[in-house]
Amino acid sequence: MKHMKNFPILKTNRFDLVEINESHLENIFELYSDPKVTKYFDIIPLKDKTEAKREIKFYQKRFLDTIGIRWGIAFKNQTEIIGTLGYNKIIKGNKGRIGYDLQYRHWGKGIMTEVLKEICHYGFEELCLNRIEAEVMQGNKGSEKLLEKLQFKKEGILRQWMHWNDKFYDITMYSLLKSDCQKLKHKKTT
């Protein structure tokens, strides 16, 4: 990822994808203190706002170090964020690994489909990625369904790929290639 002076603000039909900062402390705490949200996420539900502040600083540092970028999801012209998404890791000129989360009360409304499309487009066009990966913890059927809807391909199960909270977890790897998206665009125009 090339160094950017300004954080890129992205827009979809219904949402603004914004830089996460300390004004979102309450939103991040609400999001990551909910065990329904963190169930398939390598984070223990937050217990206080100090932990939420650390999470925000982590996102900011990854952007400054040009190894990741995380957006907050806000309804158009609103400041409150209802979830986050972004590239947890960007490997220069090659691939990016995405992650995403959303407040439970907003699940099933097509929000993540809309915003993930936008960051995939951004990844291929602006970050010059060739491959976008998503690691899904076993049992997370909602995430698998979302990725398949967006044309990600299931590549297989990575056995005991993730170590978190003193346990090993199998992960299902999904990917979307830039050439996959170009094929889809071509099919729509012919």
C-alpha angles and dihedrals in degrees: 000000000000118000112268123198095205128041109248113244111206128196135203130179093278106015147056116213105212142178112272112234140158092284085072094056094113091046094050091046092050091047099047097037090063111095090205089062096043097042094102096025125092093243130096110229108273117252101193143013093256087070090049090051090053090052091053092049089049091056092047093049093050089054093048090048089049094233100108145004128208126188130199116229113230131171110249112292093000127118099206114092122217098191145343138240139170150108110318090188132012120195109203114264095346125059146355130205115218133208133179144177138180137193108268094239089063098051118121097025099105092253098126092045090056097046097040090056088056097050092045089054089047091050095052098039105033104023092038093228121169097193134031117197133197123191113206123194113232112269096029095122094163092059092045091051091048094051093046089051087056091051097255111154122230106233101180146275120303104210115229088345096150127054113195136150091003094304137097120231133196113233130202110222119217127182141186120198126206088237089055090059093046090052090051092050090049092052091052094053097047 
